[in-house]
Amino acid sequence: MLLGTPALIGIVATLVMALGAVLGRALTPRGGAVAAVFGIVIVVFAGFPFLALLALFVASSSLATRYRFAEKQRQHVQEGRAGERGVSNVVAHIIIPTGLAVAGGVSPPLFPPAVTALLFASALAFGAADTLASEIGVLAGRARSILSGRPGTNGGVSLNGQIAALTASVATALAGFGLFWIFGTPLPNVVLFLLTVTAAGFVACQVDSVLGELFENRGILTKGTTNFLGMLSAVAVAVAVLVGTGAAL
């Protein structure tokens, strides 16, 4: 947990990044305010590398949203009016990482530092995979249900989207490992970290598609709830890998 001057620096950095996200129209003003509150909790309890990885997730999501945005508008599949994300989207993608940061930052911590880093990165790997799969895959125009193969949006997958999801998962794993290593955060074996985070992000993205097909299309789940459960499944995958491998952390 950060205290004193480091905590103050972290809080100011979080507020500046949240303001930048609002001014850059990546988040609505309310979404930015919510992101700032959760971001402050993350940086105070977990430290700078966790905030930095979160910032990279927001930045990459914004870039993916802006990609061929005019075309998305013509198809009426854009995010928000100008690509901005609101409170529900922010909460769905940040509440689990925040909980993990708190669990690893309290005294005594609920998780060892290496486990906290791995689970946090796995959660954001799903967020990145899901966002890029949606923003890139929607442009393919050939999305089909992951279960039935019928054309569809919720639960729909495409080759371009799957490639984007895998790429996002790998990129998050690499970025996370690099940031944690630079800041001296305890980490598991590099291969275990990279493979687990990548697998968790990509597999959870498929879970999200299944939930969309089975429940979101029927109005049982909202988009935010589907995303939350998808991210939760990413953490579950990472935990399963740790338990299955008997990794000494």
C-alpha positions in Angstrom: 0.0 0.0 0.0 1.2 3.5 -0.9 1.5 6.0 1.9 2.6 9.7 2.1 4.1 11.3 -0.9 3.9 8.2 -3.2 0.2 7.9 -2.5 -0.3 11.6 -3.2 1.6 11.3 -6.5 -0.5 8.2 -7.4 -3.8 10.1 -6.7 -2.7 13.1 -8.7 -1.6 10.8 -11.6 -4.9 9.0 -11.5 -6.9 12.2 -11.6 -4.9 13.6 -14.5 -5.3 10.3 -16.5 -9.1 10.3 -15.8 -9.4 13.9 -16.9 -7.4 13.1 -20.1 -9.7 10.2 -20.8 -12.7 12.5 -20.5 -11.2 15.3 -22.6 -10.1 12.7 -25.2 -13.7 11.4 -25.3 -12.7 7.9 -24.2 -15.0 8.2 -21.2 -18.1 10.3 -20.4 -17.6 12.8 -17.5 -19.5 10.5 -15.1 -17.5 7.5 -16.4 -14.3 9.4 -15.9 -15.3 10.3 -12.3 -16.1 6.7 -11.5 -12.8 5.5 -13.1 -10.9 8.1 -11.1 -12.3 6.8 -7.8 -11.6 3.2 -8.6 -8.2 4.1 -10.0 -7.2 5.9 -6.8 -8.1 2.8 -4.8 -6.1 0.6 -7.2 -2.9 2.8 -7.1 -3.1 3.3 -3.3 -3.6 -0.3 -2.5 -1.5 -2.0 -5.2 0.9 0.6 -6.6 2.0 2.2 -9.8 2.5 -0.8 -12.1 -1.2 -1.7 -11.5 -2.3 1.8 -12.4 -0.1 1.9 -15.4 -1.5 -1.4 -16.7 -5.0 -0.1 -16.2 -4.1 3.1 -18.1 -2.8 1.0 -21.0 -6.0 -0.9 -21.1 -8.1 2.3 -21.3 -5.8 3.8 -24.0 -5.8 0.6 -26.1 -9.6 0.3 -25.8 -10.0 3.9 -26.9 -7.8 3.4 -29.9 -9.7 0.3 -30.9 -12.9 2.1 -30.6 -11.7 5.0 -32.8 -10.5 2.5 -35.5 -12.6 3.1 -38.6 -15.1 4.8 -36.4 -17.0 6.5 -39.3 -17.7 3.1 -40.7 -19.0 1.9 -37.4 -21.3 4.9 -37.2 -22.7 4.1 -40.6 -23.5 0.6 -39.4 -24.8 1.9 -36.1 -22.5 -0.3 -34.1 -20.4 2.4 -32.5 -19.8 2.7 -28.8 -21.7 5.8 -27.4 -22.2 8.8 -29.6 -18.5 9.5 -30.2 -16.8 6.3 -28.9 -17.0 7.3 -25.3 -17.8 4.8 -22.6 -20.1 5.4 -19.7 -20.5 4.4 -16.0 -21.9 0.9 -16.6 -19.0 0.0 -18.9 -16.4 1.4 -16.6 -17.8 -0.4 -13.5 -18.1 -3.7 -15.4 -14.4 -3.6 -16.3 -12.9 -2.1 -13.2 -14.7 -3.5 -10.1 -12.9 -6.8 -10.2 -9.4 -5.4 -10.8 -10.1 -3.0 -7.9 -11.2 -5.8 -5.6 -8.0 -7.8 -6.5 -5.9 -4.7 -5.8 -7.5 -4.2 -2.4 -7.3 -7.9 -1.5 -3.5 -7.9 -2.3 -2.9 -4.5 -0.6 -4.6 -4.9 2.8 -2.5 -6.0 5.8 -2.2 -8.9 6.0 -2.9 -9.4 2.2 -5.4 -12.0 1.1 -3.2 -13.0 -1.8 0.6 -13.2 -2.2 1.9 -10.3 -4.3 2.7 -12.6 -7.2 -0.8 -14.0 -7.2 -2.3 -10.5 -7.1 -0.3 -9.4 -10.1 -1.2 -12.5 -12.1 -4.9 -12.3 -11.4 -5.0 -8.5 -12.0 -3.3 -8.9 -15.4 -5.6 -11.8 -16.3 -8.7 -9.7 -15.5 -7.5 -6.8 -17.7 -6.4 -9.3 -20.4 -10.1 -10.2 -20.7 -11.1 -6.6 -20.8 -8.7 -5.9 -23.7 -9.6 -9.1 -25.5 -13.3 -8.5 -25.3 -13.0 -4.8 -26.4 -10.7 -5.5 -29.3 -12.7 -8.5 -30.4 -15.8 -6.4 -30.5 -14.3 -3.3 -32.1 -12.4 -5.1 -34.7 -14.7 -8.1 -35.3 -17.8 -5.9 -35.8 -16.1 -4.5 -39.0 -15.8 -8.0 -40.5 -19.6 -8.1 -41.1 -19.5 -11.9 -40.8 -20.0 -12.4 -37.1 -21.7 -15.7 -36.3 -23.0 -17.2 -33.0 -20.3 -19.0 -31.1 -22.9 -21.8 -30.4 -25.2 -22.1 -33.4 -23.2 -20.5 -36.2 -26.1 -18.2 -37.1 -25.4 -14.5 -37.9 -25.6 -12.4 -34.7 -24.1 -9.7 -32.6 -24.3 -10.8 -29.0 -22.4 -14.1 -28.9 -21.1 -13.5 -32.4 -17.5 -14.2 -33.3 -15.4 -13.7 -36.4 -11.9 -14.7 -37.5 -10.8 -11.1 -37.3 -12.3 -10.7 -33.8 -10.7 -13.9 -32.6 -7.3 -12.8 -33.8 -7.8 -9.4 -32.2 -8.8 -11.1 -28.9 -5.7 -13.3 -28.9 -3.4 -10.4 -29.8 -4.9 -8.3 -27.0 -4.4 -11.1 -24.5 -0.8 -11.6 -25.5 -0.1 -7.9 -25.5 -1.6 -7.5 -22.0 0.5 -10.4 -20.7 3.7 -8.9 -22.1 2.9 -5.4 -20.9 1.9 -6.6 -17.5 5.0 -8.6 -17.0 7.2 -5.7 -18.2 5.6 -3.2 -15.9 5.6 -5.5 -12.8 9.2 -6.4 -13.5 10.3 -2.8 -13.9 8.6 -1.8 -10.6 10.0 -4.8 -8.8 6.6 -6.5 -8.2 7.0 -10.2 -7.2 6.1 -12.4 -10.1 5.7 -16.1 -10.8 7.8 -17.8 -13.5 7.8 -15.8 -16.7 6.4 -18.6 -18.8 3.6 -19.3 -16.3 2.7 -15.7 -16.1 2.6 -15.1 -19.9 0.7 -18.3 -20.7 -1.8 -17.9 -17.9 -2.7 -14.3 -18.6 -3.0 -15.0 -22.3 -5.1 -18.1 -21.8 -7.3 -16.4 -19.2 -8.0 -13.4 -21.4 -8.7 -15.4 -24.5 -10.8 -18.1 -22.9 -12.9 -15.6 -20.9 -13.6 -13.8 -24.2 -15.2 -17.0 -25.5 -17.2 -17.3 -22.2 -18.4 -13.7 -22.7 -19.7 -14.7 -26.2 -21.5 -17.8 -24.8 -23.1 -15.6 -22.1 -24.1 -13.1 -24.7 -25.7 -15.8 -26.8 -27.5 -17.6 -24.0 -28.6 -14.8 -21.7 -27.9 -11.3 -23.0 -29.8 -11.9 -26.2 -32.8 -13.0 -24.1 -32.7 -10.0 -21.9 -31.6 -12.0 -18.8 -28.2 -10.3 -18.6 -27.2 -6.7 -19.5 -24.0 -6.0 -21.5 -22.4 -4.8 -18.3 -23.3 -7.9 -16.4 -22.0 -10.1 -19.2 -18.7 -8.3 -19.2 -18.5 -8.6 -15.4 -19.1 -12.3 -15.5 -16.6 -12.7 -18.4 -13.9 -10.9 -16.4 -14.8 -13.0 -13.4 -14.3 -16.1 -15.5 -10.8 -14.8 -16.5 -9.8 -14.7 -12.9 -11.3 -18.2 -12.4 -9.2 -19.5 -15.3 -6.1 -18.0 -13.8 -6.8 -19.5 -10.4 -7.5 -22.9 -12.0 -4.1 -22.8 -13.7 -2.4 -21.9 -10.5 -4.1 -24.7 -8.6 -3.7 -27.2 -11.4 0.1 -26.5 -11.8 0.7 -26.4 -8.1 2.8 -23.3 -8.8 4.9 -22.2 -5.9 4.4 -18.4 -5.7 
